[in-house]
Amino acid sequence: MAENGTVAVDTGGGGAAVTKERQPRSVRVVLMALMIAMLLAMLDNMIVGTAMPTIVGDLGGLEHLSWVVTAYTLATAASTPIWGKVGDMYGRKGAFLTSIVIFLIGSGLSGMAQDMNQLIAFRAIQGLGAGGLMVGVMAIIGDLIPPRERGKYQGMMAGVMALAMIGGPLVGGAITDNWGWRWSFYINLPLGLVALAMVTAVLHLPKKRSKGKIDYLGAALLTVGITSIVLVTTWGGSQYAWGSAVIMELAAIGVAALVGFLFVQTKAAEPILPLHIFRSRNFTVMSLIGFITGFVMFGAVLFLPLYQQTVQGANATNSGLLLLPMLLSMMVVSLVAGRVTTNTGKYKVFPLVGSVLMVAGLFLLAQMDTETTRLTSGLYMAVLGAGMGCLMQITMLVAQNSVEMKDMGVASSSTTLFRTLGSSFGVAIMGALFNNRVQDVMAERAGAMGGKVAEHSTQLTAEGLAKLPDLVRDAYLHAVSAGTHSAFLLGSVIAILALIAAVFVKEVPLRGAGPAAKEASSSPEAAGPADAQPVDMAKAGTATADAAENGTATADAKPVEGVAAGDAAADGRTVSETV
């Protein structure tokens, strides 16, 4: 740290460093841009989902409706690991700006689509950009902020996610009703351009020039594998029976592609997903917890509004507000967890407490029936939200703290990918169980007529429900209640795995400010291969004198408030690159 408050930034050019001045205000500007980018990626599907009926009425192609969402989801999931690796190899800023541009191009084209096929193709382009947005936000925070300080900022990102889930349907409905469905895509353009300008002007990260080449074979195999798995979970039990030839073939292709991908990763010079990061117990555990959190969260987001609209008679127009107890609880607890982690450097308590609350919340939700009041269900949702608030960003924080700086991108993308895959499996498996239970109860209580109603249960509105005969309507209410019970009971059992995994989390001190940084650097656990740290202290000790002469930041440099790109040196990152 120089006397004038500047920080040395490694440019990746063989140990040379340049001096960059950083002001806390510029850091806040970057974080604001990152939150806008996160909001874009999270908000899009929520807004578009509300506009879907109008889109179909204008463009037609009802039979292709599901592909408007599926194309976006597939492109996002398949591109996520690739964006992370590209950022690690060639620089985070360039990759992030590229992803914003691609997302905006996809948004503009989607708004101009003239038929459903065009819309599906343009949504895929949007999804490619969205994959880079999600990974870029988390990886850039990993570059800017030491882990000890990172919790409070990632808690803010969890708040953005909750805001998107609450406000998305409301904003989508308002835009569609007043401006037309095309503006549900065009609205991304001004927001994206603001984020693009802010990131371009203020964000300064070390430039990277990797001599290696992207593992194209690994990228192709991973894309095929992820695409096949997502299609299996999307189509299975809905468009095709689980035992159908199409689902079995997709499953076989997915497994074969992923096995091939793992083999290629052991041989590739620059693997898309370096397998050595899974040697870290904490990284592996957090990947599993992230998968389960995604499984539970998106299952809850799917079935809670359905239960409240059907059984409790809530208004579908305000469906986003139905989740308010869960999402507000998640947001508040996530912010508190981030602050506590920053102030104490301790984090193991949150996976443990979060898993317990998640199991308890899901079990309570499984007890809902046709007599459960909105207040009671709201309290149950708050318990589940508190559990997820403890887990959502802590999983990313600990995963990033468990790898070297050169793998920050792939760590962020892998954690995001596991959460995405968990959500796909959660919606598919909990959905299959829900539908089967609804059909069984309807057949038991209402006979053949009940079976016909059950086939279209997800499209049954409150108005349509009111028109049913009393016997069928009563049967349907009990069927949805029974289906919800089965789905959430399964979720609570799955969540127990997260609790078991949380027991194995190691309290490795977070790299960063104050005594925790020194403890992390000197701890045998922190320096070992299980939870690799970016600073080799043996080398750093011998390089201190040389670093002082050429202006390179030393490993014990103190970070300033609101650590910026150059302040990465404060937690030892520059030393690890230059020695």
N, C-alpha and C positions, 0 to 999 in steps of 0.2 A: 504494500500500500504506500503510495507516494504521499509526500507531505500535503500536497494540494488536493488530496481526496480522490485522486485518479487511481485506477486499477489496471494492472497489466493484463492484457488478454493475449492468450496464445493464438497465433494465426495458423498453427499447424505447419509452419514452414521450417521444420528442423530446429525448433527451439527458439526461433525469433519471436519477440513479443512486441506488441504495440501498445500505446497508452490510450485509453479511452476514458473520457469523463462521463460519469453517470450521476444523474440527479434522481432522488426518490420520485419526483413528479413524472419523469419519463417512464419509470417502472410502472407507475399506476396507469399511465396511458397504454402501455403494452398489455397490462392485465385486463384493461377495459376492452381492448381489441380482441383479446383471447376469449373473453366472456361473450362478446358479440358473435364470434365464430362458433363457439360452443352452442349458443342459442340458435344459430342458423341450422346447425346439424340436427339438434334435438327437436326444434320447433316444426321443421318442414313436414314430417310425417303426420304430426298432430293436426296441422292446418289442412293438409291435403285430404286427410281422412274425412274431415267434416265436409269438404267440398265434393266428395266423390259422387253423391247422387246427382248433383248438378252437372258434373263433368260427363257422366254417363248419359244424362238427358240431352246434352249438347252434341257429344261426339258419337254416341251409340257404343256398340261393342261391349255389351254387358258381360258376355262370356269371357272377355279378357280383363275384367275389372281387377281381379286379384293380382294380375301381373304388374299393375301400376305400382303396387306396394312391394311385391316380390322382387321386381327388377332393381329397385332402389336398395332393398335389404341385401340382395345377393352381391351387388357391386360394392356396397360398403364393406361387407364382411370379407369378401375376397381380396379387396385392395388394402385393407388395414395393415397386414403384416408387411406388405411391399412398401407402403409409405414409410413405415417405421425404419426399415432398412435403408431406403434411399436417403432419409434424413441423416442417419448415422454415417453414411458413406460420403455424401456430397454436400451436407450442410442442412441444418434444420430450417433456416429462414427461407431458402429457395424452394424447398419442398412444400413448406406451408403456404407460401404465396401462390405456388402453382396449383395447389389443391383448392384455394379460394377461387382462383380464376376458373378452374374446371367446374366448380360448383355453380358459379354465377352463369357460365355459358349454358350449363344444363338447365338452370332455372329459367333463363331467358327463352331457350328453345322450347321448354315444356309449356311455357305460357303461350307460345305461338303454334302449338301442335294443332293440326287439322283433323287428325283421326286418332284412334286409340293406339294403333301400332306406332305412330310417331311419338305419342306421349310415353309409351313404354320404353322406347329407345332413348328418349331424352332423359327420362327418369333414371335410366342406368348411368348416363353420363353424370347426372347429379350425384348419384350414389358413389361413383368413383371419387369425386371431389370430397364428399362427406367423410369417406374413410380417412382421408388425409387431414381433414379438419379435426376430427376427434383425437387422432394420434398426435398431430402437431401441437394442439393446445397442451396436452399433458406432458409431452416431451420438452416443449419450450419452458414450461414451468419448472421441469426438472433441470434445465440448463440455467435458468435465471436464479432460482431460489434453492439454497441448501435444504436438505431434508428436514433439519431441525426447524426451519422457518416455513416449510412447505405446507404443513397441515392446514393452517388457517386459509391459505389461498385455494387449496383444493376443496376445502369446505365451502368456499364461495362458489366453486364450480358445481358442487352438488346442489346448491341453492338455485343455480341457473337451470339445472335439469328439472328440479321440482317446479320452477316457474314455467318452464316449457310445457310440462305435463298438465299444469293447471290452466294456463292461459291459452294453450294451443287450440283446443276445440272452440273456446269462446272467440278468439281472434279469427279463426277460420270461418266460423259462422257469420261474424260481422262483415268480414271482407267479401265473402261470397254473396251475401244478401245485398250489400250496398255497391260493390264495385264489379262483381262478376268473378267467376272461378279463376280466370287467368291471372288475376291479381294475387291469388294465393301463391303463385310462383314469382310474379314480378316484385312482390314485396321484399324478396330476398336481395334484389339488386342494390337498392340504396344502402341497406344495412351492410351488405358484403363489401361495397365500395368504400364505406367508411372504415371498416376493419382493414381492408387492403391498404388504404392510405396511411392509417395509423401504424400498422406493422412496418410498412416500407420506410416511413420517416423515422421511427423511433427505435425499432428493434435492431440491435447490432450484436451479432454472434460471430464467433471465430469461423473463418472460412475453412472449408475442408476440400481436399483434393485427393480422393482415394485412387490408388493405382489399380485396385482390384475391379472386377466387373461384376455386375449384378448376376446372381444365380438364376438365369432365365428358366432353366429346366426345373429347379426347385419352385420357382414362382408359378410356373404352369401347373405343376403337380398339386401344389397347395390350392391354387384357384379351382382346379377340377374337384379336389377333395371337399373343400368348403362348400362349393356350389352344390355338389351332390347331396351333402348332408343337410344343407338348408332346404333343398327341394324335398327331401324325404320328410323332414319335419313339417314342411309347409303343406305338402300334398297328402301325406299319409293320413288316412281316416277322414279326409274331406273329399278331394277330387278322385282319389284312388283308395281302395281298401289297403290296409297295412300289408296284407299277404299277396297283393297283386304283383304281376310280373314287372310292372313299371317301377314300383317301390323297391322290390328286391334287386332289380338291375341297378338302380341308382345307389342303393346301399352298397352293393358289391363294388361298383365303380369308385365310390367314395372311399371305402376301406382300402382298396388296391392303390388308389392315388396317394393316400396318406402314408401307407407303408412305404411306397416308392419315394415319397417326399422325405421321410425320415432317413432312408438309406442315402439319398442324395446329399442330405445335410451333413452326413459324416464325411463326405468326400469333397464338398465344395470349398473353395478358397474363401469365399465371402457368403456363407450361408444366409438365407433369408431369415431363418430362425435358428441361431446358434444353440445347439443342444446343451452346451456347457452351462448355460444360465440356469438350467433345471437342476444342476448340482447343488444349488442353493436351496436349503430346506425352506427358508422363508419365501422365496420366489415361487416354489412349487406349491406350497400351502396356500399362498395368496391367490394363485391362479385357480386352485380348486374352490376357494371361498368365493372368488369373483364369479365363477361359473354358477355356483349354487345361488348367489345373490341375484344374478340375472334370471335364473330359472324361476325363483320365487317372485321377484318384483314384477316381471311382465305378465306372469300368470295372474297375480293379484290385480294388476291394472286392467286385465281383460275381463275377469269374472266379477269383480266387485261392482262395477257399473251395471252389469247385466242383472245381478242379484237385486240391486237397489231399484232399478227401473222396473223389474218384473214383480218382485215380491213386495217391495216397499212402496211401489207406485211413484217413484221419483220421475221428474221430467227429463227426458233424454236430451233436450236442448242444452241444459246446463250440466252435461255429463262430466265435464272437467271438474266442476265444484264438488261432485260426489266423492272425489278422492282427496279433498282438502285436508281432512284430519291426518291421513297417512303422509301426504306430501309435506305439509307444514311441519309435522313431527320429524320427518326425515331431514328437512332443511335445517331446523333449529339444532337438532342433535349433531348433525354433521358439522355445523359451524362451531358448536361447543367442543366437540371432539378434536377438531383442528386446532383450536386455541389451546386446549389442555396439552395436546401433543407438543405444540410449539413451546409452551411455557415449561413443561417438565421433561420433554424428551422421551417420555414413556408412552407406549402404545399397545402393549400386549393386552391390557385390560379391555380395550375396545373390541377386538375380534371375539373375545370370550363373552363379554356382556351383550354385544350385538347379536351373537349367535343364540344366546339364551332368550333374548327378547324376540328374535325372529321365530324361534320354535314356539314360544308362548303365544305370540300374536297369531300365527297361523293356526295353532290349536284352538284358540278362542274363536277365530273366524269360522272354523269348522263346526262350531256349536250353533251357528245361526240357523234359525228355522223361520217358518212363516209368521211367527209371533214376535220376532226380534225387532226392537225399535231402532230408529235411526241413531239415537243417542248411544245406545249400546254398541251398535256396529261401528259407530264413529270412534268410540273408546278402544275397541278391538283394533281398528285400523291404526290408531295412534301408537299402540304398542308395537305393531309390525313396523310402522314407519320409523320409530325410535331404533329398532334393531337394525334396519337397513341404513339409517343415518350413521350408526357406529361403524358400518362396514364399507359403505360405498367408496369413500376416498382413502380410507386407511389401507385398503388393499392395494391401491395404486402407489401410495406413499411408500409402503414397506417393500413392494416389488421393486420400485426404482432404487431404493436404498440398498438392495441386495445384489446389484450388478455394478459393473464398472461403467464409467462415464461413456465409454465408446459404445456400450450396448444400451444406452438410455432409450433410444428410439424403439428398438425391438422389444425391450421390456414393457414400454408403454403400449405398443401395438399388441403384444401378446396378451397383456392383461385385458385390454379392450376387446380383443377377439374372443377370449374365453367368456367374458360377460355376454357378448353378442350371441355366441353359440348357446350359452346357458339359457338366454331368453328364447331362442328358437326351440330348444328342447322343452322348455317349460310350457310354452304356449301349446306345443304339439301334444305332449304327454298329458298334461292337465286337461287340455281340451278334449282329447280322446276319452279320458275317464269321465269327464263331465257329460259329454254327449251320450255315452253308453248308459250312464246312470239315468239321465233324463228320459231316454227311450224306454228303459226298463220300467221306470215308475209310471210313465204315461200309459204303457201297455197294460200294466197291472190295474191302474185306476180307471182308465177310460177306454180300454179295448182298442179296436181297430182305428177308431177316430183319433184316439190319443196318439197312436203311432204315426198317423199322417201329420198331425200338428207338430210332433217332436222332430220330424224331418226338416221343418222350417223354423225351428225354435229360435235360432239366432237372428232371423229376420222379423220376428214377431214384435210389433210395436205395442205401446200401451193401448192405442185405439183398437188395434186388431185383437188384443187380448180381451178387451171389454166386450167385443162382439161374439166371443165364444160362448157356447152353452155353459151354464153354471158348473155342471159336472166336469167338463173338459177344462174350464178355467181353474177350478179348484185343484184338479189333478196336475195341471201345468205348474201352478205355484209350488205345490209339494215336490214336483219333479226338479224344478230349478233349485229349490232349497236342498234337496238330496244331492243333486249334482255338485253344488257349491261345497257341501259338506265333504264329499269324496275328494274333490280337487284340493281343497285346503288341508285336508288330513294327509294326503299324499305329500303336499308341500312341507308340512311339519316334519314328516319322516325324513324327507330329503334334507331339510335344514339341520337335522341332527348330525349329518355328515360334516356340515360346516363347523358345528360345535366341537366335534372330535378333532377336526383339522386345526382349529384354533388353539387347542391344547399344546400342539407341537410348534407353535410360533416361538422363535427365540427373540429375546429382548436385546437385539444388537443395537447399541447406541446409534442414534441418527447422526450422520455427518453434518457438520455445520457449526453454529455459533457456540461460543463459550466452552465450558469444560467438557461438554458432550463430544465436541469435535476431537479434543485431545484424547479422551477416553476411547472414542471409536478408533482413532488412528493407532493407538498403542495396544488395543485389545487383541489377543491372539485370535479370538473368534471373528472379530471384525476384519482382520487381515487375511484370514484363511480362505480357502476356495469355497467354503460353504456359503459365505456371505461376503464376497469380494468387495473391497473398498478401492477407490480409484487411486489412492496415494500409496506408493511404496515407500514406507518411512525410512527404510535402510538407505535407499537411494536419495531420498529427500534430505537426510541428514548430511550426506556428503556433498550435496549440490547446493546447500544454502549459501555458501560463500560466493559461488559462481553466480547464483541467482541475484544476490545483492549487487554484484558488479554490473550485470546487464539489465537490471530493472525488472527481472521476472519476479512475480509475487511468490512468497515463500509459503510453505504449508501451514505455518502458524499465523498467517496474516488474519487480522480480525475483520469480519464482514461488516459492512455498513448497513444501516437501516434500509430495507427495501432493496435487497441485493439485486443488481442488474447483471447483464450479460458478462461484463468484465469481472464482476464480483465473484464469478465462479472460482477465481483464484483464492478467495477467502476460505473455501473449504478444501483447498489443496488440489483443485483440478488442474491448474496450470502447471504445478510441479510434476504431476503425473504425466503430463504431455511432453514436458521439456527435458526431464532427466533421463 
